Amino acid sequence: MNILILGSGGREHSLAWAVMQNPKCDRLIVAPGNAGIAQIADCATLDIENGGAVVSFAEENAIDFVIIGPEAPLATGVADRLREAGVLVFGPSADAAQLEASKSFTKEICDASNAPTAAYARFTEAAPAKDYIRKQGAPIVVKADGLAAGKGVIVAMDEKTALNAIDDMFSGVFGGAGAEVVIEEFMEGEEASLFVLCDGTETLSIGTAQDHKRVGEGDTGLNTGGMGAYSPAPVLSAEIEARAMDEIIRPTIAEMTKRGMPFQGVLYAGLMIKDGQPRLVEYNVRFGDPECQVLMMRLGAQVLDLLQAAAEGRLSETQVNWADDHAITVVMAAKGYPGAYEKGTVIKGLDGIPEDSRNMVFHAGTKAVDGQVLASGGRVLNVTARADTLQEAKDQAYAMIEDIDWPEGFFRSDIGWRAL
């Protein structure tokens, strides 16, 4: 098969790494890719949010299967254009992608399917939103309705922070994503992620993970896109996972089908768990980043078979073959992230790090210039390890970090602390 992956982050590097291990893969192109991806696949310059351009590229390069990594191309309907052109694609339609692209849409689906989630209210003007916050009190959660690159959610522990968030959103800090705001009850408990493949009808759970959103040790400081993750997530026991599938995932998929927008792709459910009860925090319609990295590390070559089965409507014929192992990824970010940070700094020491089924450095914000690897983003590297226990995986990952020479980078030293 000739395969095209859309995206340029650590998520796409890990997807490419797993897909390349499958003998079905004859040629792999990643657009636009990054310095790490370029070492294992062909990279191409392509506007991945332009459906027509993606279709033309797929036809010109005899692509058999397209895997869409980030959410933006899904929201703009790239998967729809590919399906219309008869190209096999993994990723939901623009209608179905509203489960991530619109917080209010997701709440409607939860209401219709009786899926347990936080109480909420929706607003298109600042004054009534502020009145609601004053009435409810803090802590409270303020969300931009649309896509805001993972930054449009403010967990306000005091009323002032919540009111400031309303001002920011309606003043355009998050662009059009903040034109409508969803204000939610603050849910207590422990958060974890469940990843489920869907083929429009059938569902298949392919793993659990737990992310570390805060920039600082002990989950303190500003929210980020994620500073590390591990899989599996012990808090998501088999019993709780089964409950989430029965009470949240399957009712959602049924409601989407009922509305004429069947979901095909990966549904990533952020769950809040308290006293054995899972409640939905949010849906994403693509793999999480950095959760994808630990899932790919554990799943390996079978990933291509699973994604193809979902795209072809054959999930009922397949199953996941799990090893009894653990994986962890530690994000190395540019100093200053998630605020202002310097680009173009040189990263050394990567050549000496082993890259195999148990040790990988997945690139996120990197580019290659004159034979050197340069940092080109906020989250730059995902140092990832797999082992029999989480502690062993953690020790492996941090040992690899010691060999990376990048003074302008930083990382958290406590990834996995909840499980350990």
C-alpha positions in Angstrom: 0.0 0.0 0.0 1.0 3.6 -0.6 0.0 5.5 2.5 -0.2 9.3 3.2 -0.3 10.7 6.7 -1.3 14.3 7.2 0.4 16.2 10.0 3.8 17.3 11.4 3.9 16.5 15.1 4.9 13.8 17.6 1.6 12.2 17.0 2.2 11.8 13.3 5.8 10.7 13.9 4.6 7.8 16.1 1.9 6.9 13.6 4.4 6.8 10.8 6.8 4.7 12.9 4.1 2.1 13.7 2.7 2.1 10.1 6.2 1.6 8.7 6.6 -1.6 10.7 3.7 -3.3 8.8 4.7 -5.2 5.7 1.6 -3.9 3.9 3.2 -0.5 3.8 5.1 -0.2 0.5 5.6 3.6 0.5 4.9 6.2 3.2 4.6 9.9 2.6 3.9 12.4 5.5 2.8 15.9 4.8 4.4 18.2 5.9 6.3 16.0 8.4 9.3 17.1 10.5 13.0 16.3 10.9 12.4 13.0 12.7 9.7 11.8 10.2 12.1 12.6 7.3 14.4 9.9 8.6 11.9 7.1 8.1 9.5 8.4 5.4 9.2 10.8 2.5 8.0 14.3 3.5 5.9 16.5 1.2 4.9 20.1 1.1 1.1 20.2 1.0 -1.7 22.4 2.4 -3.3 19.7 4.5 -6.5 21.8 5.2 -7.2 22.1 1.5 -9.3 19.1 0.5 -8.9 19.6 -3.2 -5.1 19.8 -2.9 -5.0 16.7 -0.8 -7.1 14.7 -3.2 -4.9 15.9 -6.2 -1.8 14.9 -4.3 -3.3 11.4 -3.4 -4.2 10.8 -7.1 -0.9 12.0 -8.4 1.0 9.7 -6.0 -1.2 6.7 -6.3 -2.1 6.8 -2.6 -4.2 3.9 -1.4 -4.9 5.1 2.2 -4.8 8.5 3.9 -4.5 8.8 7.7 -5.5 12.3 9.0 -3.5 13.2 12.1 -4.7 16.7 13.4 -8.1 18.0 14.0 -8.0 21.1 11.7 -8.2 19.1 8.3 -11.0 17.1 9.7 -13.0 20.2 10.7 -12.5 21.6 7.2 -13.9 18.5 5.5 -10.7 16.9 4.1 -12.0 13.4 4.8 -15.2 14.2 3.0 -13.4 15.3 -0.1 -11.2 12.2 -0.1 -14.3 9.9 0.3 -16.0 11.7 -2.6 -13.0 11.0 -4.8 -13.0 7.4 -3.8 -9.8 7.5 -1.7 -9.8 5.3 1.4 -9.4 7.6 4.5 -9.2 7.3 8.2 -10.9 10.2 9.9 -14.5 11.5 10.4 -16.5 13.7 8.2 -16.7 17.4 9.0 -20.2 16.9 10.4 -19.0 14.1 12.7 -15.9 16.1 13.6 -18.2 18.6 15.4 -17.7 16.3 18.4 -14.4 18.1 18.8 -14.9 21.3 16.8 -18.0 22.4 18.8 -18.3 22.0 22.6 -22.0 22.9 22.4 -22.6 20.3 19.8 -21.1 17.7 22.0 -23.2 18.7 24.9 -26.3 18.4 22.7 -25.3 14.8 21.8 -24.7 14.0 25.5 -28.1 15.3 26.4 -29.8 13.3 23.6 -27.9 10.1 24.5 -28.0 10.5 28.3 -24.3 10.3 28.4 -23.0 11.4 31.9 -21.1 14.7 31.7 -20.8 18.1 33.5 -23.7 20.4 33.9 -23.4 23.4 31.5 -24.7 26.5 30.0 -24.0 28.2 26.6 -23.5 31.9 25.9 -22.9 34.2 23.0 -22.6 37.4 25.0 -20.3 38.3 27.9 -22.8 39.9 30.4 -25.1 36.9 30.9 -22.1 34.6 30.9 -20.6 36.6 33.8 -23.9 36.7 35.6 -24.0 32.9 35.4 -20.5 32.6 36.8 -21.3 34.8 39.7 -24.4 32.7 40.4 -22.6 29.4 40.2 -19.3 30.4 41.9 -15.9 28.9 41.5 -14.2 26.5 40.7 -15.8 26.5 37.3 -14.7 25.7 33.7 -14.9 28.1 30.8 -14.5 26.8 27.3 -14.3 28.4 23.9 -16.9 26.5 21.8 -14.6 26.0 18.7 -11.1 24.7 18.0 -8.4 26.7 19.8 -5.4 24.4 19.4 -6.0 22.9 22.8 -5.8 26.2 24.6 -9.4 27.3 24.8 -10.2 25.6 28.1 -9.8 27.6 31.3 -10.2 25.7 34.6 -10.9 28.7 36.9 -10.3 28.0 40.6 -11.6 31.5 41.5 -14.3 33.8 40.2 -11.9 36.5 38.9 -10.1 34.0 36.7 -13.4 32.8 35.2 -14.6 36.4 34.5 -11.2 37.3 32.9 -11.6 34.2 30.7 -15.0 35.5 29.5 -13.4 38.8 28.6 -10.5 37.1 26.7 -12.8 34.8 24.7 -15.3 37.5 23.6 -12.5 39.9 22.8 -11.1 37.5 20.2 -8.1 36.0 21.9 -9.1 32.6 20.5 -10.4 34.0 17.2 -13.7 32.6 16.0 -13.5 29.7 18.4 -14.5 32.1 21.2 -17.6 33.5 19.5 -19.7 31.1 21.7 -18.7 30.0 25.2 -19.6 26.9 27.1 -19.4 27.2 30.9 -19.3 23.9 32.8 -19.5 22.5 36.3 -16.1 21.8 37.7 -15.9 18.0 38.0 -13.8 16.4 40.7 -11.9 13.1 40.3 -9.0 11.8 38.2 -8.9 12.4 34.5 -7.9 9.7 32.0 -8.3 9.1 28.3 -10.0 6.2 26.4 -9.3 5.7 22.7 -11.9 3.9 20.6 -11.9 3.1 16.9 -15.3 3.5 15.1 -16.3 2.4 11.6 -19.7 4.1 11.5 -21.4 1.2 13.4 -19.0 -0.9 15.4 -16.6 0.3 18.1 -13.3 -1.1 19.3 -11.4 0.1 22.4 -7.7 0.3 21.6 -6.2 1.5 24.9 -6.1 4.0 27.8 -3.7 6.7 28.7 -3.1 9.5 31.2 -1.8 12.9 30.2 0.0 15.6 32.2 -1.5 18.9 31.1 0.2 21.3 33.5 3.7 22.7 32.7 5.1 22.3 36.2 6.0 19.4 38.5 3.2 17.9 40.5 0.7 19.1 37.9 1.1 22.8 38.7 1.3 25.9 36.5 -0.2 26.7 33.2 -2.1 24.3 31.0 -0.2 23.0 28.0 -0.8 20.7 25.0 0.6 17.9 27.3 4.0 17.5 29.0 4.0 13.7 29.0 1.7 10.6 29.1 1.7 6.9 30.0 -0.3 3.9 29.0 -2.2 2.0 30.3 -4.0 4.3 32.9 -4.6 2.2 36.1 -7.5 4.5 37.1 -9.4 3.3 34.0 -10.0 -0.3 35.2 -11.6 -2.9 32.9 -14.9 -2.4 34.8 -14.8 1.4 34.5 -13.8 1.2 30.8 -16.8 -1.2 30.2 -19.1 1.3 31.9 -17.7 4.2 29.7 -18.3 2.1 26.6 -21.9 1.3 27.6 -22.9 4.6 29.0 -20.9 7.1 27.0 -19.3 5.8 23.8 -21.9 3.5 22.3 -24.8 5.9 23.0 -22.8 8.7 21.3 -22.1 6.6 18.2 -25.8 5.6 18.0 -27.0 9.2 18.3 -24.5 10.3 15.6 -25.8 7.6 13.3 -29.4 8.6 14.1 -28.6 12.2 13.0 -27.2 11.0 9.7 -23.5 11.7 10.5 -22.0 8.3 11.3 -18.7 8.5 13.0 -15.7 6.8 11.4 -12.2 7.3 12.9 -10.8 7.4 16.4 -12.9 8.8 19.2 -10.7 10.0 22.1 -12.8 10.4 25.2 -11.4 12.5 28.1 -13.1 11.0 31.2 -13.3 12.2 34.7 -13.5 9.3 37.1 -14.8 9.5 40.7 -16.1 6.7 42.9 -16.1 4.3 39.9 -18.3 6.5 37.7 -16.8 7.9 34.5 -18.2 11.2 33.1 -17.3 12.8 29.8 -15.0 15.8 30.0 -14.7 16.2 26.2 -14.3 14.4 22.9 -11.5 14.7 20.4 -11.9 13.1 17.0 -8.2 12.3 16.5 -5.4 10.7 18.5 -4.2 12.7 21.5 -0.8 14.2 21.5 1.3 12.9 23.4 -1.1 10.0 24.2 -0.7 8.7 20.7 3.0 8.2 21.2 2.5 5.7 24.1 -0.3 3.9 22.3 1.7 3.5 19.1 4.7 2.2 21.2 2.5 -0.5 22.6 0.5 -1.4 19.5 3.2 -1.4 16.9 2.7 -2.8 13.4 -1.0 -3.9 14.0 -2.0 -0.2 14.0 -2.2 -0.1 10.2 -4.5 -3.2 10.1 -6.7 -1.6 12.8 -7.0 1.8 11.1 -7.7 0.1 7.7 -10.4 -2.0 9.2 -12.1 1.1 10.7 -11.9 2.9 7.4 -13.4 -0.1 5.5 -16.2 -0.8 8.0 -14.7 -4.1 9.1 -14.1 -3.5 12.9 -16.3 -6.5 13.8 -13.7 -8.8 12.1 -10.7 -7.5 14.1 -9.3 -7.4 17.6 -6.4 -5.7 19.4 -3.5 -7.9 20.4 -2.1 -6.4 23.6 1.1 -7.2 25.3 1.2 -6.9 29.1 3.5 -3.9 29.1 3.7 -0.2 29.8 4.8 2.9 27.9 5.7 6.4 28.9 6.6 9.5 26.9 8.3 12.6 28.3 7.9 15.9 26.4 11.0 18.1 26.0 9.8 21.6 25.4 11.5 25.0 24.6 12.1 27.1 27.6 9.3 29.6 28.0 6.6 27.3 26.7 3.6 27.6 26.9 4.4 31.3 26.7 7.0 32.9 24.4 9.9 30.7 23.5 12.9 30.8 21.2 13.0 28.9 17.9 16.0 27.7 15.9 18.1 26.3 18.8 20.3 23.3 18.0 19.5 19.9 19.4 22.5 17.5 19.7 23.0 13.9 20.9 20.0 12.3 19.1 22.2 10.2 16.9 23.5 8.1 19.8 20.0 7.2 21.2 18.7 3.7 20.4 15.6 3.6 18.2 13.8 0.3 18.4 10.5 -1.3 19.7 11.3 -0.2 23.3 13.1 3.1 22.9 12.1 6.0 20.5 12.5 9.8 20.4 9.5 11.0 18.4 10.0 14.5 16.9 7.3 17.2 17.3 8.5 20.7 16.6 11.7 20.1 14.8 13.2 20.8 11.4 16.5 19.8 9.7 18.8 22.5 8.5 22.3 21.8 7.1 22.5 18.5 8.8 21.4 19.8 12.2 18.2 19.3 14.0 16.7 22.6 15.1 13.8 23.3 17.5 10.9 24.9 15.6 8.0 24.7 18.1 7.0 24.8 21.8 6.8 21.0 22.3 9.8 19.7 20.5 10.6 16.0 21.4 8.7 13.1 22.8 11.2 10.7 24.6 9.3 7.4 24.7 10.0 4.0 26.2 8.2 0.7 26.7 9.0 -1.9 29.4 7.4 -4.6 31.5 6.6 -2.1 34.3 5.9 1.6 34.3 8.8 2.3 36.6 11.2 0.6 34.2 9.7 2.5 31.2 10.1 5.7 33.2 13.8 4.9 34.0 14.5 4.2 30.4 12.9 7.4 29.1 14.8 9.6 31.6 18.1 7.8 30.8 17.6 8.7 27.1 17.0 12.4 28.1 20.3 12.5 29.8 22.0 11.8 26.4 20.2 14.7 24.7 22.2 17.9 24.5 19.7 20.8 24.3 20.3 23.5 27.0 17.4 25.6 25.7 14.9 22.8 26.5 13.2 21.6 29.6 11.0 18.7 30.8 9.1 17.5 33.8 10.9 15.0 35.9 7.7 13.4 37.4 5.8 12.0 34.5 3.8 9.0 35.6 3.6 10.1 39.3 -0.1 9.4 39.7 0.3 5.7 38.7 3.6 5.3 40.5 
